[in-house]
Amino acid sequence: MSDNSASININFDTNQLDNNALLHLYKSLLKPRLIEEKMLVLLRQGKISKWFSGIGQEAIAVGVTLALNEDEYILPMHRNLGVFTSRNIPSYRLFAQWQGKASGFTKGRDRSFHFGTQIYKIVGMISHLGPQLGVADGIALASKLKNKNQVTAVFTGEGGTSEGDFHEALNVASVWQLPVLFCVENNGYGLSTPINEQYNCQHIADKGIGYGMESHIIDGNNIIEVYTKVTEIATSIRNNPRPVLLEFITFRMRGHEEASGTKYVPQALMDAWALKDPVVNFELFLKAQGVLNEQEDSQIKEAILNEINENLNIAFVEEDIVPNESIELNDVYQEFKYQSIAYDTETKEIRFIDAISESLKQSMERHQDLVIMGQDIAEYGGAFKITEGFVEQFGRERIRNTPICESAIIETAMGLSIAGMKAVVEMQFADFVSSGFNPVVNYLAKSHYRWGQNANVVLRMPCGGGVAAGPFHSQTNEAWFTKTPGLKVVYPAFPYDAKGLLNTAINDPNPVLFFEHKALYRSVRQEVPIDYYTLPFGKASLLRYGNDVTIISYGAAVHWALETLDRNLDIKADVIDLRTLQPLDTETIFTSVKKTGKAIILHEDTLFGGIASDISALIMEHCFEYLDAPVKRVGSLETPIPFASQLEEQYLPKNRFEKALINLMKY
């Protein structure tokens, strides 16, 4: 309860809000505070595992949320309980989420506010903080493309503004004039690091200047100021789409999380900010204005506390989740019912690169909600000219040149998926995906498993050596991603496969990394159907038949294996082109190995940690009694890929494969 003898330390201006609006703001502000106070009790009792307190910051989450329309997305952080309560999410579902119960939002797979819900148009954070800023760009881009006149609001703390994602997301939003509200809660500390060790400008809002972006500083403890200013700005953005940077000045009154404490904060600073408590001050103001009396206040608090206790009881009595392995495995990917689309008999001989281009063009024609993004892909046509002429056919809204910011663009693609669209992102070179690694393996890969949100994103990955391009333009880095549950990895070797599999990748609602070997772009030709068609994932291609040995490969290495066999070697081999690495066609592998009794796996990647190791282990586990020799692996040297052609030739396994194969046959 507040002390009515205390002074009001925030300058409230009703801004012509009527009493009903003021009371609604108060109730909305009070609810997260009372829930938090209850959660702190439960934390001490061991009934929840962790808590990130937003006490003292409630006015920001509540004010921003109430200023937006209910169909506009908000991307909050872990101190923004007021976002969830102001969107009227049933309290028992929040309590169940924090207790790891099934009626929460993540089936016990994640905690706190690490979840989203399409019903309430909320997209929660991940612990890496930064990616949600770029995701907001994608949601806002979808709104702009669909002429919805909507605002997307995304939260971060002052510490998060030090991450590269912040720079990239603001830059993209400004260049594309996306209707995003970037809400920075400047609460004094990133865990224990004070703001003077976090940034060296006077105000975070000043950073907007560098992006050509409008910015404002708002008193984050003043609920009326937050609500009225954000309402005004959001209305303006709907009429004139553009990004706006908002810096909310506030303070974190409790630890980063409860175990951290606040001993590193000077007591005088704590005392000063305690006087600016947003809930207490607003309550005092309403009572001083005659909008609220003691009896009404008691009734409001009692009603909220009763609701909290009733919903807690619902969550407490709910049974704990019973682990089910099938459910866990089935939820990693969104279900994809592959549709086989056949083609007429007419074909034409085209190059690998033409097959990729045809697939993209025909997919753009079939999917009006598909957007292609990448560096230099518009008028220039991309580094390899794959999208040349696409702007003339599909326009710059759907064929989008991007700044050099792999992380934000991958995040933007995720945002498009959340908003119900599809995205293809061209990594100019597969090597550059390392600059966007976090959103791939932590956001795209995990979202469906965590809260049922698919990532309808294809990342095109021009890769591989043999072109004397050196350590940063020649890697074949598929093993980075075959390791990560939630991603699909495709790696064709022929034009026919490339076109059909890329079409399937775009149809698939799950994230797909589509590897395209640069050395094959213009060197391999094949008869390919003119019409649109699809090929299934998880089905290898048996290119040659023989009883002597099973050769397993993919990408350019498939051609090396075929060339080796064609050098008049008296070896009759099954040659398996895997085509997709995740999912992997183990049935074809095992059937062949059981027939031949010998297996050799050839890939361009370095040997240790490459997928050949997993395939070898699978063969040993499932086909051991059929083997007449140890499984042999052949890969590149354990070095970065060099530039000089003679060094690159030594690095690649092409010339070592024949010797390894002959030795295996002698075993």
C-alpha positions, 0 to 999 in steps of 0.5 A: 500500500502507498503512503498518502503522505508521500510526495509525487515525484513524477510530473504527470500531465493527464493530456486530456485522458478521461478518468476511465482511461486513467483508471485503465492505465492504473489497473494495467500498471498494477497487475504486473507489479502484484504478479511480480511480488507474488513471483518473488515469494514463490521464488523464495519458496522454490516453486519457480526456478528463476525470475527477471524482475521488471519492478520499477519499469512497468510503465514502459511495457504497459504504456507501449502495449496499450498504445498499439493495436491488438493486431500489431506485433510486440517483441518484448524482453524478459522484464516486460511482463506488462506486455503479456498482461496488457494483452490479456493473456490468461494468467494461469498460462503465464504461471504454467509457463514459468513452472514448465507445465503443458498449458504454458507456451513451450511444453516445458522446453523453455522458461521465462518469456522465451516464447511467442504466441500468434494469438496475442501477437507477441514474439518473445526473446531468446537469451542472445537478445539481439536477434529479435531486433531484426525479426521485428524488421521482417514483421514490419516488412511484411506489414509494409508489403501487404499495406497493413498500416501497422506498427511493430514494437521491439524491446531491448535494453541499453546493454543490447544496444552494444550488440551488432544486431542493434546496428544491423537492425536499425540500419536495415529498418532505416534503409527500407523505411520499415514501421518499427518502434525500437524501444530501448529500456535504459535502466542503468545497468547491463547485469552489473555493467553501468551505462558509462561502460556500455556506451560513450554517447550522452543518450542512446537516442543520439544514435538515431542520427547516424541512421537518419532515424527519428528518435525520442527520449521518454520518461520510462517511469511516467505511464501517462507520458509513455502511453500518450507519446507512443500513441502519437508516434505509432499513429504517425508511423501508420500514416507515414511508415518509418522506424523510430528509436525510443529511449525510455529512461528508467532504472532496474530496482532489483538484480539482473535476476534475483540471484545477482542482487544489487550490491554493485549499485550505490545505495544513494542511486537506489534511494533516488530511483525508489522515489520515482516508483511508477506504480506508487507515484501514479497511485498517489497522483490519481488519489490527489486528483480525486480519480481514485479513493482508498476504497476503490483502490483496495477493491482493485487490488483485491480483485487482481490478487484474487485473480492471481491466486485463482490462476496460480491454483490452476497452474499448481494443480496441473499435472507435471509434463510426462516426457514423451520421446516421440512428441519431442522428436516430432516437434523439432520440425513443422510437419511438411506434407511433400507434394510430388509435382510432376512435369511434362516430357519436354526438357532442355539442356541447362547448366547447374546455375540455370537450374537454380535461377529457373527454380527461383523464378518459377517459385516466385511465380507460384508464391506471391508471398515469397521475397528474395533478399541478398547482397547485390541481387537486384539490378546487378543480378547477384554475384553469380548473376542468378537473379539477373532480370528478376527485378524487371519481372517481380519488382524491387519490393520482392527482389531486395538488395540488402546492406552487408548485414547477414545477421539482420537479414536472416532475422528479417527472413524469420520475421517474414515467416512469423508474418506468414510469408516466405523468404529466400536469402542468398548468402553471397558466399556460404562462408559469410553465413558465419556473420549470421550464425546466431540467428540460424542455429539459435532462432530459425532452428529452435523456434518450432520446437520451442513455441510452434513457430516455423521458420519458412526460410531458405538460405542459399549457400554458394560454396566449395573449392576448385575455383582458387578463391581462398579461405573465405570464399571456398569453404563447404561448411555444411557440417556446421548445420547438420549438427543442429536439430531443426535445420534441413540441409540440401546439397545437390550435385546435378542441375535436375536435382538442384531445380527440383530440390530447391522448389521443395525447399521453398515449399517446405515451411522449415528452415533449409540451408541449400548448398550450391557448389560454385565449381558446378555452376557453369561446368555441369549440364543436364537435360532438365524439365522446363516446367516446375517440378519437385523432388523429395527430401531424404531420398538419395540417388543411386547413380551407378550399380555394382556389387564390389563397393558402396561409394557415398558422396554429395556435391562436387565430390560425386563428380570426382567419384564418377571420374575416378570410376571412369578411368578404366578401373575394374571396380563395380560400385554402387554410387550414392549421391545423398542429395540431402544431408538432413534428412539423410537417406539411411535406408539406401545407404544400409541396403547398398552396404549390406549388398556390397560389404564395403563402403567408402565415403567421399566429401569435400569438407575436412575429414574430422567432424564432417558428416562422413564420420556420422555416416561411418558410425551409422554403417558400423552400428547398423551393418557391422555383420555385413562388412568385409572391411572397415568403413573408409572416409576421404576428405580434405586436409585438416587446414583452411582451404588455401588460395594457390591452385597447386595448394588447393589441389593438394588440399582437396581429396579428389586426387587421394580418392582413387588410392583410398578406393583401391586400397579398400578393394584390396582389403 
